[in-house]
């Protein structure tokens, strides 16, 4: 693996959150969130928006239609980048 991919691997959840907050998932997950968010918003809220009856709550729901797919795709991306702790390290942890 090259050094760029090595920087995107993680073992502990704090390392995963560091990657997330550094923006590692953005290039992959934003397009997913846009496509899925548009589809969900069309299915769930288009009638309310078209009728002109959209409230603040409607727009919060529309926003969540984008946030949830982003979170799910980020989790999938990070889960695929997870590396297992070495077996020796695991054995030492179990003995403690």
N, CA, C and O atoms as CSV, one atom per row, in Angstrom:
chain,resi,resn,atom,element,x,y,z
A,1,UNK,N,N,0.833,-1.171,0.000
A,1,UNK,CA,C,0.000,0.000,0.000
A,1,UNK,C,C,0.880,1.237,0.000
A,1,UNK,O,O,1.948,1.234,0.612
A,2,UNK,N,N,0.451,2.293,-0.675
A,2,UNK,CA,C,1.263,3.503,-0.671
A,2,UNK,C,C,1.008,4.325,0.583
A,2,UNK,O,O,0.097,4.035,1.358
A,3,UNK,N,N,1.837,5.369,0.773
A,3,UNK,CA,C,1.753,6.136,2.015
A,3,UNK,C,C,0.443,6.908,2.132
A,3,UNK,O,O,-0.007,7.160,3.250
A,4,UNK,N,N,-0.189,7.293,1.019
A,4,UNK,CA,C,-1.478,7.992,1.085
A,4,UNK,C,C,-2.543,7.077,1.670
A,4,UNK,O,O,-3.327,7.505,2.517
A,5,UNK,N,N,-2.582,5.820,1.231
A,5,UNK,CA,C,-3.552,4.870,1.770
A,5,UNK,C,C,-3.248,4.519,3.217
A,5,UNK,O,O,-4.169,4.289,4.001
A,6,UNK,N,N,-1.957,4.473,3.588
A,6,UNK,CA,C,-1.594,4.177,4.969
A,6,UNK,C,C,-2.152,5.237,5.908
A,6,UNK,O,O,-2.549,4.918,7.029
A,7,UNK,N,N,-2.188,6.480,5.475
A,7,UNK,CA,C,-2.693,7.568,6.299
A,7,UNK,C,C,-4.206,7.472,6.481
A,7,UNK,O,O,-4.760,8.076,7.399
A,8,UNK,N,N,-4.868,6.722,5.617
A,8,UNK,CA,C,-6.315,6.596,5.708
A,8,UNK,C,C,-6.735,5.336,6.457
A,8,UNK,O,O,-7.927,5.031,6.511
A,9,UNK,N,N,-5.814,4.615,7.023
A,9,UNK,CA,C,-6.147,3.434,7.806
A,9,UNK,C,C,-6.231,3.810,9.276
A,9,UNK,O,O,-5.572,4.746,9.728
A,10,UNK,N,N,-7.043,3.074,10.012
A,10,UNK,CA,C,-7.219,3.356,11.435
A,10,UNK,C,C,-7.470,2.073,12.189
A,10,UNK,O,O,-7.908,1.075,11.616
A,11,UNK,N,N,-7.190,2.104,13.479
A,11,UNK,CA,C,-7.409,0.950,14.340
A,11,UNK,C,C,-8.401,1.273,15.447
A,11,UNK,O,O,-9.252,0.447,15.776
A,12,UNK,N,N,-8.303,2.461,16.022
A,12,UNK,CA,C,-9.188,2.847,17.128
A,12,UNK,C,C,-10.208,3.870,16.643
A,12,UNK,O,O,-9.974,4.570,15.659
A,13,UNK,N,N,-11.332,3.953,17.333
A,13,UNK,CA,C,-12.377,4.901,16.932
A,13,UNK,C,C,-11.910,6.355,16.989
A,13,UNK,O,O,-12.309,7.131,16.120
A,14,UNK,N,N,-11.092,6.772,17.956
A,14,UNK,CA,C,-10.594,8.151,17.906
A,14,UNK,C,C,-9.818,8.449,16.622
A,14,UNK,O,O,-9.904,9.555,16.088
A,15,UNK,N,N,-9.059,7.463,16.123
A,15,UNK,CA,C,-8.360,7.637,14.845
A,15,UNK,C,C,-9.351,7.780,13.705
A,15,UNK,O,O,-9.128,8.566,12.785
A,16,UNK,N,N,-10.452,7.024,13.754
A,16,UNK,CA,C,-11.482,7.125,12.711
A,16,UNK,C,C,-12.119,8.508,12.720
A,16,UNK,O,O,-12.330,9.105,11.665
A,17,UNK,N,N,-12.428,9.020,13.917
A,17,UNK,CA,C,-13.015,10.354,14.001
A,17,UNK,C,C,-12.037,11.419,13.519
A,17,UNK,O,O,-12.448,12.412,12.918
A,18,UNK,N,N,-10.747,11.219,13.778
A,18,UNK,CA,C,-9.745,12.141,13.256
A,18,UNK,C,C,-9.787,12.173,11.731
A,18,UNK,O,O,-9.756,13.246,11.130
A,19,UNK,N,N,-9.859,10.999,11.106
A,19,UNK,CA,C,-9.961,10.937,9.648
A,19,UNK,C,C,-11.224,11.630,9.157
A,19,UNK,O,O,-11.185,12.372,8.176
A,20,UNK,N,N,-12.338,11.392,9.830
A,20,UNK,CA,C,-13.603,12.010,9.439
A,20,UNK,C,C,-13.494,13.528,9.506
A,20,UNK,O,O,-13.895,14.220,8.570
A,21,UNK,N,N,-12.957,14.048,10.601
A,21,UNK,CA,C,-12.875,15.495,10.771
A,21,UNK,C,C,-11.792,16.138,9.912
A,21,UNK,O,O,-11.804,17.352,9.708
A,22,UNK,N,N,-10.857,15.338,9.408
A,22,UNK,CA,C,-9.860,15.853,8.474
A,22,UNK,C,C,-10.429,15.945,7.059
A,22,UNK,O,O,-9.795,16.519,6.174
A,23,UNK,N,N,-11.610,15.390,6.842
A,23,UNK,CA,C,-12.250,15.476,5.540
A,23,UNK,C,C,-11.909,14.365,4.578
A,23,UNK,O,O,-12.150,14.492,3.377
A,24,UNK,N,N,-11.352,13.278,5.078
A,24,UNK,CA,C,-10.948,12.160,4.224
A,24,UNK,C,C,-12.150,11.568,3.489
A,24,UNK,O,O,-12.012,11.118,2.352
A,25,UNK,N,N,-13.319,11.560,4.116
A,25,UNK,CA,C,-14.495,10.923,3.527
A,25,UNK,C,C,-15.254,11.829,2.551
A,25,UNK,O,O,-16.118,11.355,1.813
A,26,UNK,N,N,-14.940,13.115,2.544
A,26,UNK,CA,C,-15.761,14.072,1.791
A,26,UNK,C,C,-15.869,13.760,0.302
A,26,UNK,O,O,-16.971,13.738,-0.245
A,27,UNK,N,N,-14.739,13.518,-0.358
A,27,UNK,CA,C,-14.748,13.312,-1.807
A,27,UNK,C,C,-15.609,12.104,-2.211
A,27,UNK,O,O,-16.245,12.126,-3.265
A,28,UNK,N,N,-15.632,11.087,-1.407
A,28,UNK,CA,C,-16.403,9.889,-1.701
A,28,UNK,C,C,-17.857,10.001,-1.254
A,28,UNK,O,O,-18.764,9.563,-1.963
A,29,UNK,N,N,-18.076,10.581,-0.091
A,29,UNK,CA,C,-19.395,10.509,0.553
A,29,UNK,C,C,-20.342,11.644,0.187
A,29,UNK,O,O,-21.558,11.460,0.244
A,30,UNK,N,N,-19.828,12.804,-0.183
A,30,UNK,CA,C,-20.721,13.905,-0.566
A,30,UNK,C,C,-21.533,13.563,-1.816
A,30,UNK,O,O,-22.739,13.810,-1.818
A,31,UNK,N,N,-20.942,13.008,-2.878
A,31,UNK,CA,C,-21.780,12.640,-4.033
A,31,UNK,C,C,-22.879,11.641,-3.676
A,31,UNK,O,O,-23.996,11.737,-4.184
A,32,UNK,N,N,-22.566,10.689,-2.809
A,32,UNK,CA,C,-23.573,9.719,-2.365
A,32,UNK,C,C,-24.697,10.441,-1.635
A,32,UNK,O,O,-25.876,10.190,-1.886
A,33,UNK,N,N,-24.323,11.337,-0.732
A,33,UNK,CA,C,-25.325,12.077,0.045
A,33,UNK,C,C,-26.206,12.936,-0.854
A,33,UNK,O,O,-27.409,13.043,-0.616
A,34,UNK,N,N,-25.631,13.541,-1.871
A,34,UNK,CA,C,-26.416,14.389,-2.776
A,34,UNK,C,C,-27.427,13.555,-3.555
A,34,UNK,O,O,-28.608,13.896,-3.612
A,35,UNK,N,N,-26.969,12.477,-4.147
A,35,UNK,CA,C,-27.868,11.641,-4.954
A,35,UNK,C,C,-28.969,11.032,-4.085
A,35,UNK,O,O,-30.151,11.145,-4.409
A,36,UNK,N,N,-28.586,10.393,-2.991
A,36,UNK,CA,C,-29.576,9.745,-2.132
A,36,UNK,C,C,-30.482,10.785,-1.482
A,36,UNK,O,O,-31.685,10.561,-1.353
A,37,UNK,N,N,-29.917,11.920,-1.070
A,37,UNK,CA,C,-30.716,12.977,-0.461
A,37,UNK,C,C,-31.751,13.541,-1.413
A,37,UNK,O,O,-32.887,13.799,-1.015
A,38,UNK,N,N,-31.369,13.736,-2.673
A,38,UNK,CA,C,-32.338,14.218,-3.665
A,38,UNK,C,C,-33.457,13.213,-3.888
A,38,UNK,O,O,-34.626,13.585,-3.983
A,39,UNK,N,N,-33.098,11.953,-3.971
A,39,UNK,CA,C,-34.115,10.907,-4.176
A,39,UNK,C,C,-35.063,10.856,-2.981
A,39,UNK,O,O,-36.282,10.838,-3.156
A,40,UNK,N,N,-34.511,10.833,-1.768
A,40,UNK,CA,C,-35.363,10.774,-0.575
A,40,UNK,C,C,-36.234,12.024,-0.437
A,40,UNK,O,O,-37.409,11.928,-0.080
A,41,UNK,N,N,-35.663,13.184,-0.716
A,41,UNK,CA,C,-36.437,14.422,-0.621
A,41,UNK,C,C,-37.559,14.441,-1.639
A,41,UNK,O,O,-38.663,14.899,-1.344
A,42,UNK,N,N,-37.286,13.953,-2.824
A,42,UNK,CA,C,-38.325,13.891,-3.860
A,42,UNK,C,C,-39.444,12.954,-3.434
A,42,UNK,O,O,-40.623,13.282,-3.565
A,43,UNK,N,N,-39.070,11.802,-2.932
A,43,UNK,CA,C,-40.077,10.825,-2.511
A,43,UNK,C,C,-40.885,11.341,-1.322
A,43,UNK,O,O,-42.112,11.249,-1.312
A,44,UNK,N,N,-40.191,11.885,-0.316
A,44,UNK,CA,C,-40.840,12.190,0.949
A,44,UNK,C,C,-41.434,13.591,1.065
A,44,UNK,O,O,-42.423,13.771,1.776
A,45,UNK,N,N,-40.868,14.582,0.395
A,45,UNK,CA,C,-41.285,15.950,0.656
A,45,UNK,C,C,-41.719,16.741,-0.577
A,45,UNK,O,O,-42.162,17.880,-0.436
A,46,UNK,N,N,-41.606,16.179,-1.770
A,46,UNK,CA,C,-41.892,16.963,-2.973
A,46,UNK,C,C,-43.322,17.491,-3.009
A,46,UNK,O,O,-43.539,18.621,-3.445
A,47,UNK,N,N,-44.295,16.715,-2.568
A,47,UNK,CA,C,-45.683,17.180,-2.603
A,47,UNK,C,C,-45.889,18.400,-1.706
A,47,UNK,O,O,-46.616,19.324,-2.069
A,48,UNK,N,N,-45.258,18.401,-0.549
A,48,UNK,CA,C,-45.386,19.532,0.376
A,48,UNK,C,C,-44.689,20.768,-0.197
A,48,UNK,O,O,-45.223,21.875,-0.120
A,49,UNK,N,N,-43.515,20.584,-0.764
A,49,UNK,CA,C,-42.769,21.707,-1.322
A,49,UNK,C,C,-43.489,22.285,-2.534
A,49,UNK,O,O,-43.617,23.504,-2.656
A,50,UNK,N,N,-43.957,21.428,-3.422
A,50,UNK,CA,C,-44.642,21.897,-4.635
A,50,UNK,C,C,-45.942,22.629,-4.299
A,50,UNK,O,O,-46.301,23.597,-4.970
A,51,UNK,N,N,-46.637,22.176,-3.277
A,51,UNK,CA,C,-47.896,22.823,-2.900
A,51,UNK,C,C,-47.672,24.158,-2.194
A,51,UNK,O,O,-48.618,24.915,-1.973
A,52,UNK,N,N,-46.427,24.443,-1.841
A,52,UNK,CA,C,-46.116,25.697,-1.164
A,52,UNK,C,C,-46.392,25.658,0.327
A,52,UNK,O,O,-46.399,26.703,0.978
A,53,UNK,N,N,-46.617,24.485,0.877
A,53,UNK,CA,C,-46.944,24.354,2.292
A,53,UNK,C,C,-45.732,23.955,3.136
A,53,UNK,O,O,-45.883,23.482,4.262
A,54,UNK,N,N,-44.531,24.146,2.587
A,54,UNK,CA,C,-43.326,23.748,3.318
A,54,UNK,C,C,-43.102,24.664,4.510
A,54,UNK,O,O,-43.139,25.888,4.387
A,55,UNK,N,N,-42.871,24.062,5.649
A,55,UNK,CA,C,-42.579,24.799,6.878
A,55,UNK,C,C,-41.099,24.620,7.214
A,55,UNK,O,O,-40.359,23.950,6.493
A,56,UNK,N,N,-40.693,25.220,8.303
A,56,UNK,CA,C,-39.309,25.036,8.763
A,56,UNK,C,C,-39.022,23.564,9.038
A,56,UNK,O,O,-37.932,23.071,8.749
A,57,UNK,N,N,-39.999,22.874,9.593
A,57,UNK,CA,C,-39.837,21.450,9.869
A,57,UNK,C,C,-39.628,20.654,8.577
A,57,UNK,O,O,-38.846,19.704,8.546
A,58,UNK,N,N,-40.325,21.046,7.527
A,58,UNK,CA,C,-40.146,20.372,6.233
A,58,UNK,C,C,-38.701,20.501,5.768
A,58,UNK,O,O,-38.111,19.533,5.289
A,59,UNK,N,N,-38.132,21.696,5.910
A,59,UNK,CA,C,-36.763,21.916,5.451
A,59,UNK,C,C,-35.747,21.199,6.341
A,59,UNK,O,O,-34.689,20.791,5.863
A,60,UNK,N,N,-36.055,21.044,7.613
A,60,UNK,CA,C,-35.194,20.242,8.493
A,60,UNK,C,C,-35.206,18.791,8.019
A,60,UNK,O,O,-34.166,18.135,7.968
A,61,UNK,N,N,-36.391,18.300,7.673
A,61,UNK,CA,C,-36.498,16.927,7.167
A,61,UNK,C,C,-35.723,16.761,5.873
A,61,UNK,O,O,-35.055,15.747,5.672
A,62,UNK,N,N,-35.808,17.751,4.996
A,62,UNK,CA,C,-35.052,17.705,3.739
A,62,UNK,C,C,-33.554,17.663,4.043
A,62,UNK,O,O,-32.814,16.889,3.437
A,63,UNK,N,N,-33.118,18.491,4.976
A,63,UNK,CA,C,-31.697,18.489,5.347
A,63,UNK,C,C,-31.248,17.138,5.885
A,63,UNK,O,O,-30.155,16.664,5.572
A,64,UNK,N,N,-32.100,16.525,6.696
A,64,UNK,CA,C,-31.759,15.213,7.246
A,64,UNK,C,C,-31.685,14.147,6.153
A,64,UNK,O,O,-30.965,13.159,6.293
A,65,UNK,N,N,-32.430,14.350,5.066
A,65,UNK,CA,C,-32.358,13.420,3.939
A,65,UNK,C,C,-30.968,13.414,3.309
A,65,UNK,O,O,-30.614,12.466,2.608
A,66,UNK,N,N,-30.179,14.458,3.551
A,66,UNK,CA,C,-28.810,14.518,3.052
A,66,UNK,C,C,-27.797,14.107,4.128
A,66,UNK,O,O,-26.778,13.488,3.824
A,67,UNK,N,N,-28.082,14.453,5.371
A,67,UNK,CA,C,-27.149,14.159,6.467
A,67,UNK,C,C,-27.056,12.658,6.728
A,67,UNK,O,O,-25.960,12.127,6.906
A,68,UNK,N,N,-28.185,11.983,6.751
A,68,UNK,CA,C,-28.179,10.545,7.068
A,68,UNK,C,C,-27.389,9.738,6.032
A,68,UNK,O,O,-26.553,8.927,6.431
A,69,UNK,N,N,-27.611,9.918,4.718
A,69,UNK,CA,C,-26.790,9.155,3.762
A,69,UNK,C,C,-25.302,9.500,3.856
A,69,UNK,O,O,-24.449,8.643,3.628
A,70,UNK,N,N,-24.991,10.760,4.192
A,70,UNK,CA,C,-23.582,11.123,4.364
A,70,UNK,C,C,-22.972,10.345,5.529
A,70,UNK,O,O,-21.866,9.816,5.415
A,71,UNK,N,N,-23.686,10.277,6.636
A,71,UNK,CA,C,-23.187,9.537,7.804
A,71,UNK,C,C,-23.033,8.052,7.504
A,71,UNK,O,O,-22.039,7.437,7.889
A,72,UNK,N,N,-24.006,7.484,6.826
A,72,UNK,CA,C,-23.953,6.051,6.507
A,72,UNK,C,C,-22.804,5.751,5.554
A,72,UNK,O,O,-22.071,4.782,5.754
A,73,UNK,N,N,-22.638,6.572,4.519
A,73,UNK,CA,C,-21.547,6.315,3.572
A,73,UNK,C,C,-20.186,6.583,4.205
A,73,UNK,O,O,-19.210,5.912,3.872
A,74,UNK,N,N,-20.109,7.554,5.110
A,74,UNK,CA,C,-18.850,7.800,5.827
A,74,UNK,C,C,-18.493,6.599,6.696
A,74,UNK,O,O,-17.338,6.176,6.731
A,75,UNK,N,N,-19.481,6.054,7.392
A,75,UNK,CA,C,-19.246,4.868,8.213
A,75,UNK,C,C,-18.754,3.710,7.340
A,75,UNK,O,O,-17.802,3.021,7.704
A,76,UNK,N,N,-19.393,3.499,6.203
A,76,UNK,CA,C,-18.972,2.424,5.300
A,76,UNK,C,C,-17.563,2.641,4.783
A,76,UNK,O,O,-16.767,1.704,4.724
A,77,UNK,N,N,-17.252,3.872,4.409
A,77,UNK,CA,C,-15.909,4.207,3.929
A,77,UNK,C,C,-14.876,3.931,5.011
A,77,UNK,O,O,-13.864,3.274,4.767
A,78,UNK,N,N,-15.145,4.442,6.215
A,78,UNK,CA,C,-14.189,4.256,7.307
A,78,UNK,C,C,-14.073,2.792,7.721
A,78,UNK,O,O,-12.982,2.327,8.052
A,79,UNK,N,N,-15.179,2.071,7.707
A,79,UNK,CA,C,-15.139,0.658,8.069
A,79,UNK,C,C,-14.284,-0.135,7.090
A,79,UNK,O,O,-13.599,-1.078,7.487
A,80,UNK,N,N,-14.318,0.239,5.820
A,80,UNK,CA,C,-13.491,-0.443,4.824
A,80,UNK,C,C,-12.004,-0.140,5.013
A,80,UNK,O,O,-11.151,-0.917,4.586
A,81,UNK,N,N,-11.699,0.978,5.646
A,81,UNK,CA,C,-10.309,1.391,5.877
A,81,UNK,C,C,-9.761,0.922,7.221
A,81,UNK,O,O,-8.610,1.206,7.551
A,82,UNK,N,N,-10.565,0.214,7.991
A,82,UNK,CA,C,-10.140,-0.207,9.321
A,82,UNK,C,C,-9.106,-1.311,9.226
A,82,UNK,O,O,-9.240,-2.252,8.442
A,83,UNK,N,N,-8.073,-1.176,10.040
A,83,UNK,CA,C,-7.064,-2.229,10.124
A,83,UNK,C,C,-7.175,-2.870,11.494
A,83,UNK,O,O,-7.487,-2.201,12.480
A,84,UNK,N,N,-6.927,-4.119,11.549
A,84,UNK,CA,C,-7.007,-4.849,12.812
A,84,UNK,C,C,-5.730,-4.611,13.612
A,84,UNK,O,O,-4.645,-4.463,13.050
A,85,UNK,N,N,-5.877,-4.578,14.902
A,85,UNK,CA,C,-4.705,-4.479,15.766
A,85,UNK,C,C,-3.906,-5.769,15.640
A,85,UNK,O,O,-4.489,-6.832,15.432
A,86,UNK,N,N,-2.613,-5.699,15.758
A,86,UNK,CA,C,-1.805,-6.924,15.684
A,86,UNK,C,C,-2.252,-7.935,16.739
A,86,UNK,O,O,-2.685,-7.553,17.826
A,87,UNK,N,N,-2.147,-9.222,16.415
A,87,UNK,CA,C,-2.593,-10.280,17.310
A,87,UNK,C,C,-1.876,-10.212,18.654
A,87,UNK,O,O,-2.496,-10.447,19.692
A,88,UNK,N,N,-0.595,-9.896,18.656
A,88,UNK,CA,C,0.166,-9.803,19.894
A,88,UNK,C,C,-0.413,-8.720,20.799
A,88,UNK,O,O,-0.543,-8.915,22.008
A,89,UNK,N,N,-0.759,-7.580,20.211
A,89,UNK,CA,C,-1.347,-6.500,20.991
A,89,UNK,C,C,-2.689,-6.922,21.583
A,89,UNK,O,O,-3.001,-6.572,22.721
A,90,UNK,N,N,-3.477,-7.663,20.826
A,90,UNK,CA,C,-4.747,-8.139,21.319
A,90,UNK,C,C,-4.558,-9.117,22.478
A,90,UNK,O,O,-5.294,-9.066,23.463
A,91,UNK,N,N,-3.586,-9.991,22.361
A,91,UNK,CA,C,-3.328,-10.963,23.423
A,91,UNK,C,C,-2.945,-10.255,24.716
A,91,UNK,O,O,-3.414,-10.633,25.789
A,92,UNK,N,N,-2.105,-9.237,24.625
A,92,UNK,CA,C,-1.700,-8.480,25.812
A,92,UNK,C,C,-2.895,-7.776,26.446
A,92,UNK,O,O,-2.980,-7.684,27.670
A,93,UNK,N,N,-3.795,-7.291,25.643
A,93,UNK,CA,C,-4.972,-6.611,26.159
A,93,UNK,C,C,-5.892,-7.587,26.867
A,93,UNK,O,O,-6.470,-7.254,27.901
A,94,UNK,N,N,-6.036,-8.807,26.315
A,94,UNK,CA,C,-6.914,-9.810,26.923
A,94,UNK,C,C,-6.370,-10.320,28.263
A,94,UNK,O,O,-7.139,-10.648,29.166
A,95,UNK,N,N,-5.041,-10.385,28.384
A,95,UNK,CA,C,-4.436,-10.880,29.610
A,95,UNK,C,C,-4.575,-9.904,30.764
A,95,UNK,O,O,-4.552,-10.320,31.922
A,96,UNK,N,N,-4.718,-8.628,30.483
A,96,UNK,CA,C,-4.797,-7.609,31.532
A,96,UNK,C,C,-6.049,-7.664,32.331
A,96,UNK,O,O,-6.235,-6.859,33.244
